Amino acid sequence: MPISAPRPVAPRPVAPRPVAPGTVVPRPVAPRTLAPRILAPRILVPRSMAAMIVTAALALSGALVPAQSAAAGVYACAVSAFLTTSSDDAAFVAGNTDKRFEVTVGAADLVITSRSEQFTDATKTYRIVMRDVMFVAARSESAFATDTAVLPARAANPQASAAFEMSIALQAPSFTNVWLLDCAPARAD
């Protein structure tokens, strides 16, 4: 005997209940679905004239960074502090504190080169994952660890000429290293 699909059952009509005059009858509520919500991107709109003036002043001063800056800014950075959870070795800490970094800020990524007398020089590309009015965050991943770099948004403006501080963190399952950097626009030699 073949198995057939169950037949659809038509809902039985329900007779409305009598309601006393003046009674508030709630409207039927549509059933909730498990479909994911589609969230619209947040658009910040100034709500007052003062907010509009502040926004315009920040934009004119270069503090607000366009979402896709075409030119790249190049910065030379020195380590102001190095923190680690992996080693009490003074030579390891001194070698990382003596590193020099070159940071190139592009429209969609950062290219960071570290130079050291004790360690092998390395260049990594970090993909920008967040760009805000206050800061830019970028990430680089490998089978070994995850690196993050965070710098102020004004540093992503190629016309910026002021020094700034930034941080680079390397996180692996068994340790974390953090470099706090003092950066300034690189001089053309």
C-alpha angles and dihedrals in degrees: 000000000000119000113238131194116263115265116248113253117221114228114251115243113250118216114230114252117239112259126204115243113269095024116135110231115203117232117246112263120226111243116258116250130213091227112126118253118246108224120208116223115262114253115198111217120180109244098200141035090249091055090049091052092049091048091050092048092051091048093050092047092054094245091119110070121212112242093242112032109188099201124063127232117217120206135183113218135192125198112253094177138002123201127186139172095197109065145033088191107129092203091055092051092044092049091052092044089054094053120117122210135203114202122195114191115205134174096269105010150027122230111205123188120190120200125193141163092216102039134044114271112250139189122202132180115221120199113225106240100172133025118183139162089261106038150353121233124196134181137204122187134193137165086265105048149333120255125198129188124194124188136161117275092239088065089064089061107095090209092057114113103175126106119249143179125243139169136224120197126191113196126188129165093265105032147015128213123192127190119195108202137199108210135189132174109283115248118237106241 
